């Protein structure tokens, strides 16, 4: 997670959008050095909430990129369809 993601998660919990106890599990994992580490796991609701944060420039930019890629892909398929028809 980036610093921006950490801030978004904190904002999601402080605003009451999601309840921390409902979406976070802390599990103990064993690393290759045989040490045990407590790791936070977020459920899908938390991941989606971070991805859709409207006040995040990065999320907005990612949405613009997705739209551009979709438009580009649609155009490529349209052109391929024309070529295939000939």
Secondary structure, 3 states (H helix, E strand, C coil): CCHHHHHHHHHHHHCCCCCHHHHEEEEEEECCCCCEEEEEEECHHHHHHHHCCCCCHHHHHHHHHHHHHHHHHHHHHHHHHHHHHC
